[in-house]
Amino acid sequence: MDTKELLKKVRKIEIKTRRLSDHVFGGEYHSTFKGRGMTFSEVRQYQYGDDIRNIDWNVTARYSAPHVKIFEEERELTMVLAVDVSGSKQFGTHEQFKNEFVTEIAATLAFSATQNNDKIGLILFSDEVELFIPPKKGRSHVLRIIRELLEFRPKKKETNIAEALRFLSSVMKKKAIVFLISDFMCANYKRNLKIVAGKHDITGIRIYDKNEVEIPNLGVVQMVDQETGKSFLVNTGLKSVREKYARHRRNQIDYFQDNFKKSGAGSLDCRTDESYVKKLLGYFKQR
């Protein structure tokens, strides 16, 4: 798309998603993600009522008087949006393709983080990490992220969530809030997810079109795999074919839900013809 059209799309998404983050998500985001925890501030002499578990024994020995460590809440957070840009995102049977739906969700989350004065980073991945934008603050940074989500053209079309998680572990040394946004049409990321969930606060957002859940009876049709580029004839009139596809999709969904739950990570499903606003609000309130 040309620059004028791109800027118009960026502005349209900013207006819609910023309004949501300002009036709907801002407070929920802040109350859900309050901070990384308590960080060391100073050492002072013990006062009546102080928690004896915070006594600094080295300083106490040096001054022959009890001293305690003082901690304060670290409010500044870092959000990382890890977004799947593989070929299957170019699918849609309703008003939006999956990749357009993903862009709106990512932008809403990013503006919510900006309201909290948090840093936002972006990872775009297919079967390899295609782009990494280190976390920074501010509106102009969020607009850059939106531009990349709209304009980026991946080199690869297949999906490797395990590789994206491995990369995340290597570049994010401090705890971050991570939103992994994908249709999760792959497996074999269990181990990497467990490692990331042990250090970061990660949520998987599964994006899907309702017509991906099962194949309708359309007779013999030619289908194209968006990730491999292969085309083949499928007899959708056969019940066994439709059932086999439904089982395959169910296995992928079960793998996603089971492994995120077992890893202690959050997860939610967003269908492209439904309101992601209600889904995200419900998720924040549940947490």
C-alpha positions as CSV (number, residue, x, y, z in Angstrom):
1,M,0.0,0.0,0.0
2,D,1.2,3.6,-0.6
3,T,2.2,5.9,2.2
4,K,-1.0,7.9,2.1
5,E,-3.2,4.8,2.4
6,L,-1.0,3.4,5.2
7,L,-1.2,6.6,7.2
8,K,-5.0,6.6,6.8
9,K,-5.2,3.1,8.1
10,V,-2.9,3.7,11.0
11,R,-5.0,6.8,12.0
12,K,-8.2,4.8,11.7
13,I,-6.9,2.1,14.0
14,E,-5.4,4.6,16.4
15,I,-8.8,6.4,16.8
16,K,-10.7,3.2,17.4
17,T,-8.3,1.4,19.7
18,R,-7.2,4.4,21.6
19,R,-10.8,5.2,22.5
20,L,-11.2,1.7,23.8
21,S,-8.0,1.8,25.8
22,D,-8.8,5.2,27.3
23,H,-12.4,4.5,28.3
24,V,-12.6,0.8,28.6
25,F,-9.3,-1.0,29.1
26,G,-7.1,1.5,30.9
27,G,-8.3,0.9,34.4
28,E,-8.7,-2.9,33.9
29,Y,-5.2,-3.2,32.5
30,H,-3.7,-1.2,35.4
31,S,-5.5,-3.2,38.1
32,T,-4.6,-6.5,36.4
33,F,-0.9,-5.8,36.0
34,K,0.1,-3.7,38.9
35,G,3.9,-4.2,38.8
36,R,6.7,-6.7,38.7
37,G,6.7,-6.8,42.5
38,M,8.8,-5.2,45.2
39,T,12.3,-3.8,44.5
40,F,15.0,-2.7,47.0
41,S,14.9,1.0,47.9
42,E,17.1,1.6,51.0
43,V,18.3,0.4,54.4
44,R,17.3,2.2,57.6
45,Q,17.4,1.6,61.3
46,Y,14.9,-0.8,62.7
47,Q,11.7,0.7,64.0
48,Y,9.0,-0.8,66.2
49,G,6.5,-2.7,63.9
50,D,9.0,-3.5,61.1
51,D,9.0,-7.0,59.8
52,I,12.0,-8.8,61.3
53,R,12.2,-10.9,58.0
54,N,13.6,-7.7,56.4
55,I,16.5,-7.3,58.7
56,D,19.8,-6.8,56.8
57,W,22.1,-8.8,59.0
58,N,25.3,-7.5,57.3
59,V,24.4,-3.8,58.0
60,T,23.2,-4.8,61.5
61,A,26.5,-6.4,62.3
62,R,28.5,-3.4,60.9
63,Y,26.6,-0.8,63.0
64,S,25.8,-3.0,66.0
65,A,22.2,-1.9,65.7
66,P,19.3,-3.6,63.8
67,H,18.7,-2.3,60.3
68,V,16.0,-3.3,57.8
69,K,15.7,-3.3,54.0
70,I,13.0,-1.1,52.6
71,F,11.2,-2.2,49.4
72,E,8.8,-0.3,47.2
73,E,6.5,-1.5,44.4
74,E,8.1,-1.3,40.9
75,R,5.3,0.2,38.9
76,E,6.8,0.5,35.5
77,L,6.1,-2.6,33.3
78,T,7.2,-3.9,30.0
79,M,4.7,-5.4,27.6
80,V,5.8,-7.6,24.7
81,L,3.4,-8.3,21.8
82,A,4.5,-11.6,20.1
83,V,2.5,-11.7,16.9
84,D,2.2,-14.6,14.4
85,V,2.5,-13.3,10.8
86,S,2.5,-16.7,9.0
87,G,0.4,-17.4,5.9
88,S,-2.7,-18.6,7.8
89,K,-3.4,-15.0,9.0
90,Q,-4.4,-14.1,5.4
91,F,-7.7,-15.9,6.0
92,G,-11.2,-14.5,6.6
93,T,-14.7,-15.2,5.7
94,H,-16.4,-12.3,7.4
95,E,-15.6,-8.5,7.7
96,Q,-12.0,-8.9,8.6
97,F,-9.0,-11.1,7.8
98,K,-7.3,-12.6,10.9
99,N,-4.3,-10.3,10.5
100,E,-6.5,-7.2,10.6
101,F,-8.3,-8.5,13.7
102,V,-4.9,-9.2,15.3
103,T,-3.7,-5.6,14.5
104,E,-6.7,-4.1,16.4
105,I,-6.2,-6.3,19.4
106,A,-2.4,-5.5,19.5
107,A,-3.0,-1.8,19.2
108,T,-5.6,-1.8,22.0
109,L,-3.3,-3.6,24.3
110,A,-0.4,-1.3,23.4
111,F,-2.3,1.9,24.0
112,S,-3.5,0.5,27.4
113,A,0.1,-0.1,28.3
114,T,1.0,3.5,27.2
115,Q,-1.6,4.9,29.5
116,N,0.2,3.1,32.4
117,N,3.5,4.6,31.1
118,D,4.8,1.2,30.3
119,K,7.2,0.1,27.6
120,I,6.0,-1.9,24.6
121,G,8.0,-4.2,22.4
122,L,7.0,-6.2,19.3
123,I,8.1,-9.6,18.0
124,L,6.8,-10.7,14.6
125,F,7.3,-14.3,13.8
126,S,6.5,-17.0,11.2
127,D,8.7,-20.2,11.4
128,E,11.5,-17.8,12.4
129,V,11.6,-14.4,14.1
130,E,11.1,-11.9,11.3
131,L,11.2,-8.6,13.2
132,F,12.0,-7.5,16.8
133,I,11.3,-3.9,18.0
134,P,12.8,-3.4,21.5
135,P,10.5,-2.1,24.2
136,K,10.1,1.7,24.3
137,K,7.5,4.2,25.6
138,G,5.2,6.7,23.9
139,R,2.6,7.2,21.3
140,S,5.0,7.5,18.4
141,H,6.4,4.1,19.3
142,V,3.0,2.5,19.4
143,L,2.2,4.1,16.0
144,R,5.4,2.5,14.6
145,I,4.2,-0.9,15.9
146,I,0.8,-0.4,14.2
147,R,2.5,0.5,10.9
148,E,4.6,-2.7,11.1
149,L,1.5,-4.8,11.8
150,L,-0.3,-3.4,8.8
151,E,2.6,-3.2,6.3
152,F,5.0,-6.0,7.2
153,R,5.4,-8.7,4.6
154,P,7.0,-11.9,6.1
155,K,9.7,-13.8,4.3
156,K,8.3,-17.2,5.5
157,K,4.7,-18.5,5.6
158,E,4.9,-21.4,8.1
159,T,4.6,-21.2,11.9
160,N,7.0,-22.0,14.7
161,I,5.8,-20.8,18.1
162,A,8.6,-22.6,19.9
163,E,11.2,-20.5,18.0
164,A,9.3,-17.3,18.9
165,L,9.3,-18.3,22.6
166,R,13.0,-19.2,22.5
167,F,13.8,-15.8,21.0
168,L,11.7,-14.1,23.7
169,S,13.6,-15.9,26.4
170,S,16.9,-14.8,25.0
171,V,16.1,-11.1,24.6
172,M,13.9,-10.3,27.6
173,K,16.0,-10.7,30.7
174,K,13.6,-9.0,33.1
175,K,10.1,-10.0,33.7
176,A,7.6,-8.8,31.1
177,I,3.9,-9.0,30.3
178,V,3.7,-11.0,27.1
179,F,0.7,-11.4,24.8
180,L,1.3,-14.2,22.3
181,I,-1.2,-13.7,19.5
182,S,-1.6,-16.5,17.0
183,D,-4.1,-19.0,15.6
184,F,-1.9,-21.7,17.2
185,M,-2.1,-24.0,14.2
186,C,1.0,-25.9,15.3
187,A,2.3,-27.8,18.2
188,N,5.6,-28.8,19.8
189,Y,6.0,-25.6,21.9
190,K,5.2,-27.1,25.3
191,R,8.8,-27.0,26.7
192,N,9.5,-23.4,25.5
193,L,6.2,-22.2,26.8
194,K,6.9,-23.6,30.3
195,I,10.3,-21.8,30.3
196,V,8.8,-18.5,29.3
197,A,5.8,-18.8,31.7
198,G,8.3,-19.5,34.6
199,K,9.8,-16.0,34.1
200,H,7.2,-13.8,32.4
201,D,3.5,-13.2,32.7
202,I,2.3,-14.7,29.4
203,T,-1.2,-14.8,27.9
204,G,-2.0,-16.7,24.7
205,I,-4.7,-15.1,22.5
206,R,-6.0,-17.6,19.9
207,I,-7.5,-15.9,16.9
208,Y,-9.7,-18.0,14.6
209,D,-12.4,-17.8,11.9
210,K,-15.6,-19.8,12.6
211,N,-15.2,-21.5,9.2
212,E,-11.9,-22.9,10.3
213,V,-13.5,-25.0,13.0
214,E,-15.1,-27.5,10.6
215,I,-15.3,-28.0,6.8
216,P,-18.8,-27.6,5.3
217,N,-20.2,-30.1,2.8
218,L,-19.3,-28.4,-0.5
219,G,-18.5,-31.5,-2.6
220,V,-15.2,-31.7,-4.3
221,V,-13.2,-28.4,-3.9
222,Q,-9.7,-27.3,-4.5
223,M,-8.0,-26.0,-1.3
224,V,-4.7,-24.2,-0.8
225,D,-2.6,-24.4,2.3
226,Q,-1.7,-20.8,3.0
227,E,1.5,-21.8,4.9
228,T,3.0,-24.3,2.5
229,G,1.4,-23.1,-0.8
230,K,0.3,-26.6,-1.7
231,S,-3.0,-27.0,-3.4
232,F,-5.1,-30.2,-3.5
233,L,-8.6,-31.5,-4.2
234,V,-10.7,-32.4,-1.2
235,N,-14.0,-34.3,-1.3
236,T,-15.8,-32.4,1.5
237,G,-18.9,-34.5,0.8
238,L,-17.3,-37.4,2.6
239,K,-18.2,-37.5,6.3
240,S,-14.9,-39.2,7.1
241,V,-13.0,-36.3,5.6
242,R,-14.9,-33.7,7.6
243,E,-14.6,-35.6,10.8
244,K,-10.8,-36.1,10.3
245,Y,-10.3,-32.4,9.8
246,A,-12.5,-31.6,12.9
247,R,-10.4,-33.9,15.0
248,H,-7.2,-32.3,13.8
249,R,-8.4,-28.8,14.7
250,R,-9.7,-30.1,18.0
251,N,-6.3,-31.6,18.8
252,Q,-4.6,-28.2,18.1
253,I,-7.0,-26.3,20.3
254,D,-6.7,-28.9,23.1
255,Y,-2.9,-28.6,22.9
256,F,-3.1,-24.8,23.2
257,Q,-5.5,-24.8,26.1
258,D,-3.9,-27.7,28.0
259,N,-0.4,-26.4,27.8
260,F,-1.1,-22.8,28.7
261,K,-3.1,-24.0,31.7
262,K,-0.4,-26.5,32.9
263,S,2.3,-23.8,32.5
264,G,0.4,-21.4,34.7
265,A,-0.2,-19.0,31.7
266,G,-3.4,-17.3,30.7
267,S,-5.3,-18.0,27.6
268,L,-8.4,-16.8,25.7
269,D,-10.1,-17.4,22.3
270,C,-11.2,-14.6,20.0
271,R,-13.3,-15.3,17.0
272,T,-13.1,-12.8,14.2
273,D,-16.9,-12.2,14.0
274,E,-17.2,-11.6,17.7
275,S,-16.2,-8.7,20.0
276,Y,-12.7,-9.0,21.3
277,V,-13.6,-6.1,23.6
278,K,-15.8,-8.3,25.7
279,K,-13.3,-11.2,25.6
280,L,-10.4,-9.1,26.9
281,L,-12.5,-7.3,29.5
282,G,-13.7,-10.6,30.8
283,Y,-10.2,-12.0,30.9
284,F,-8.8,-9.0,32.8
285,K,-11.6,-9.1,35.4
286,Q,-11.2,-12.8,35.9
287,R,-7.5,-12.3,36.7
